[in-house]
């Protein structure tokens, strides 16, 4: 329970720091190309879209210096979100 309290306190601290900072704004008109998003990696993982049969491996006991693996078959499904094309 203690790690949860620490992460909660850190989150509250970061959020309060963000709220106390003044908003920066100018009356200048935006320059061409200003605010354009870098979308070069937008479709980098599209090859994973679909439903796949996969072979899983996991340690029987984590963090116990175990070298015994459990192996089993399964499925993995990935889909595009937010109607992205």
Secondary structure, 3 states (H helix, E strand, C coil): CHHHHHHHHHHHHHHHHHHHCCCCCCCCCCCCCCCCCCCCCCCCCHHHCEEEEEEEEEECCCCCCCCCEEEEEEEEEECCCCCCC
